[in-house]
Amino acid sequence: MSRIEFTRIVENYTFTPPSFISERDYDLLKTKTNLSREVPLYRNAKVEHAHNKLTALILVGFLAVILAIFGLVSSNEPPAWAIILLVISIFGVLHPLVNSGIFQSSINKVRMERTKVLYFNNLKNILNQAHNYEEFTENYSKIVY
C-alpha cells in the first residue's frame, strides 16, 4: 500500500522589544509623541485582514465539501459536479492550506502583530506620562505585552 508523505512548515513569528532605550532614543520618541498625540508609534500591518481572507477561503472550502457530499448522497448516480467540487475543495483548497502550515503560520503572525501593537501602545502611554528619562526608565521595565 502506498503512502503519501508531506512536509509541514509552520513559521513562528516573534516580537522581541528592546530591553533598553537610550536617552537619545527617548528624546526622539518623546518629541514624536508630543508632535502627534493621535498618531500611533507603530501602524498595524494588514496581517489580520490577510488572515481573515485565508479563514474565509477555508470556510468556503468546508462548505464546498459539505455541498459536494450532499450532492453525492442525494442520488444513486452521483453528479459530476459533486465529484469535481469535492476533489477541488479537498485537494485544491483545504489540504494545501491546513496541512502545509499556511494557516497556522498566519495565526502565529497575527499573534505577533497583536503583541507588537500592544507593546507600542504601552510604550506611547509611558512616554506621555513620563516627565524625564529617569521616570521613563523606571516605568519601561513594567511594560506588559
Secondary structure, DSSP 8 states (H G I E B T S, - for coil): ------------------S---HHHHHHHHHHHHH-SSS-SS---THHHHHHHHHHHHHHHHHHHHHHHHHHHSSSS--HHHHHHHHIIIIIIIIIIIITSHHHHHHHHHHHHHHHHHHHHHHHHHHHH-SSHHHHHHHHTT---
